[in-house]
Amino acid sequence: MGAAAVSHNKWTHKLDFPAPEWPIASFPDLKYPLEENVRENEADTKNVEDLIDIWSKKNRPVVGIITEPIQAEGGDIFAPPEFFKGLQEICVKVKRNLFQMDEVQTGCGVTGKMWAHEYFNLPQPPDIVTFSKKMLTGGFYYNSKFRPNEGFRIFNTWIGDPSKVILLEADKYSNILSKVRGLGLYGAVDFPDQKTRDIVMSKLREKGIHTGGCGSKTIRFRPTLILKKHHADIFLDRFNLVLGDLSVDSRDRQFQAVS
């Protein structure tokens, strides 16, 4: 809801979705060429201060300022560093206000720096920085003073938890593996049938990994007691390669059967 409230590009993003009524300040519109329009392009944050004052009088105080270093969806609009310094000064002056940089499109080195706001030489870091796109995930980092005291304020059922991605990845070959079980170094996993199990054992042996079969479709793991983490990493890397190849072969066979 918060993200939709500060997006003002496409109406389809907000269709049938409630959003808070938040004040919107104008972003600078620089005149080019820059060297010929220095005075016209002087940073002005008065409209932002006026909005904060107006909303305070409405008994709806502004608690923060959110801005992009470059207004991306609005047309790749740039603003001088002094503009962002002015916004931060407003937040510092009104102590309850936080200064947030939206680096969803500009973050992760695309501008030549890790974060575009590094070009502004701000007196202090932004209070919150959001990121996504090239980071291959969405997230944020923030000043420690905004860290909530209560647990589950940030990661919970409703807003996601990155650790769950790890659990999902652990189920990568659910069409091949089942009943993963074990106790200490005593482990086993089942395959769909004996033929698949034997193929995996054979492919692992070609990669220097010896495993044992038991039951009708089970591979059992019996490493030595001197097993180290790097041994387990070697096994998992090669096991993953074998299972990946098996998945590709299986999909190819299914495609050929359908064709």
KAFENDA-V724162 format. One line per field, one symbol per residue. psi: psi as a letter, one per 20 degrees, with the letter a starting at -180 (. if undefined). Layout:
BEGIN
psi->???
END
This chain:
BEGIN
psi->ggghhjpkfphhhjpkpqqqoqqoqqqqnqpqqhiilgghjppojhhghggggghghjkmppirppqqhpnfhiklpqqqhhghhgghhghggnhiqqoppokghirkihjiqgphihiilqhqqqhppqrbdiijrpaqqrphijpqhqqjhgoahhjrohhhhghghikhliigqrlprrocjnrqqqrhrhggghgggghhhhjjoprqqqbhkqpqpmrrijprhhghggghghghgghghhgggghghhghgg.
END
